[in-house]
Amino acid sequence: MNDNVQSPWPGPAGLIPVTSGRADDANVFNRSYLDSIHVEMRVIDAVEPSLKTTIFGEEFASPIMMPAFSHLNKVGKDGRKPMQEYARAAKELNTLNWVGMEPDEEYAEIAAEGARTVRIIKPFADHSIILNQIRFAIEQGAIAVGVDIDHVPGTDGKYDVVDGISLGPVMLSDLKAFVKAAGTVPFVAKGVLSVQDAVKCKEAGCQAIIVSHHHGRIPFGVAPLMVLPRIKEALKGSGISIFVDCGIDSGYDAYKALALGADAVAVGRGILKPLLQQGSAGVKEKIQKMNEQLSELMMYTCVKDTRSFDASVLYL
């Protein structure tokens, strides 16, 4: 990511990171890889599909989820609160909501919108902050909690600092402690981009992972969908839910991730513009269009529901 590139987004510089577009920008390769995957047609016996999806034991209307945005209320104008607005859209759409780095009081306001929500916490060097935020999220009714395992380095090659708070490493022993602190609430490791980390998450007892490079945090990062099949195979039989984000901007993108083994996908930058311009209504319109595209491609490939995807339909 490169905060020196002129941002199209409102708010303080760097609040919504902007990628460089150069060769080391993982988002460039990710978009190219997504677009390179083609789909064969299987229409005989195809029927209108069901998008209903079970996540963490609860049923949602679609496998397309909200992203773990952070700090967006700082760009809200005229009293608008984008964090609450997309949470409200998630509730109305009956899709799973995710929230990133927010102080407890802000998180409580977002949770009060009533969407089933996962709280993702930064890997703070002071682990007491992580443990306290896990506990608070559970008290607020979070369906799951997790940690951004990939947000450790800054661009200066040292541990990153966010909002004046130092981040630190995530050791396997730390991950085990966080899983234990979550108790019976599912724990998610966000930012898995290798079989090695996926297997360590399994060892730590994580109930879910998000395959992601966090909108290009790592230079020259591999596309999540490129490594997804290897991770899926490595976790076979474990019961761990595998989610994917990064560049999921259409229902067709979502289809490709689901066909390659994702249990659900999160859309990020795709809802940012409609969210900031139109609020909940814009988010709902975008997600509804994505659901239509997903259903369309499922019909073209004889996929009747979200448990019936077949990777053999894809040409990689």
Order of alpha helices (4+ residues) and beta strands (2+ residues): alpha-beta-beta-beta-beta-beta-alpha-beta-alpha-beta-alpha-beta-beta-beta-alpha-beta-alpha-beta-alpha-beta-alpha-beta-alpha-alpha-beta
